Amino acid sequence: MPGVPPTRFVYLGPEGTFAEEALRTIPAAGRGSRTPARSVPEALDAVRTGDADAALVPLENSIGGQVGVTLDELAEGEPLVITREVVLPVNFVLATRAGVKPDAIDAIAAHPQAAAQCRGWLARNLPDAVVVDVLSNGAAAAAVAGGQYPAAICAPIGATRHRLQVFAEEIGDHPAAVTRFALVSRPGPPPVPTGDDLTSLAVYIAHDRVGALLAVLTELSVRGVNLTRIESRPTGERLGRYVFFLDCSGHVADVRLGEALRGLRRICADVRFLGSYPRVAGDAAAAPATRPPGTADTDFADAEAWLARIRAGEVA
């Protein structure tokens, strides 16, 4: 549906999770429908089949690292593209039913990653409480609301959704922790360049070529394209075969990035374009580096005109 704003959104559920909170920061999602999915593959398949216009799924966490299932799903199957990123602070709370006293908190429902990120606070404040693993932060809040456990580690939206009392706020051991989400749609024209964009790629290197990964990085660096993230995932073919996920500063409409993509296409076994989209303001990890001299669009245009004159037999 190129050019048509999405109205039907799906996100990694259940309700009351950081994913829902992140989706609600997108204005169009506030006006459209929002449906939770049971898994990342289910959310992305809803977009592929046309049951949804866009899906919001997690890409990486500043503490836990990459979300492998999201990367795997983007690298395989019918192509999808990222049209927007959302970077959300991870603010865990301890929630209880109204009236629960501290000495009654002997068990805490939590997703394993949430519990790991709150380990220090729990050791200092509730050292005798048993942490019970559940499938998500939303499920933890729902379990407390249903009377299964006295307390849950969850997102603030989970406590609000299930009408729980916030026993303690900001209980995470890493106050600056964030999760980066991607809004994913079916292929279409990318958002217009803003001058501060990211482009994501899945690159399959030629494994029978010495220095293949170095060659990939060289195609970017010689054109002044800053690499802000690189991750590897096994392809599933056999041991030692990987696909590399790259985030680069710039937009596919930029001449320098276009030249780099042509170079990657020539030397790689395969390249999958995963989207060009605005960089979130304040995302220091992806902040654009100083562009080397000679890599502006006008520099490429001047060099092309110069070569054309030479080929035409004119004085260069």
Secondary structure, 3 states (H helix, E strand, C coil): CCCCCCCEEEEECCCCCHHHHHHCCCHHHHHCEEEEECCHHHHHHHHHCCCCCEEEEEEEECCCEECHHHHHHHHCCCCCEEEEEEEEECCCEEEECCCCCHHHCCEEEECHHHHHHCHHHHHHHCCCCEEEECCCHHHHHHHHHCCCCCEEEECHHHHHHCCCEEEECCCCCCCCCEEEEEEEECCCCCCCCCCCEEEEEEEECCCCCCCHHHHHHHHHHCCCCCEEEEEEEECCCCCCCEEEEEEEECCCCCHHHHHHHHHHHHHCCEEEEEEEEECCCCCHHHCCCCCCCCCCHHHHHHHHHHHHHHHCCCCC
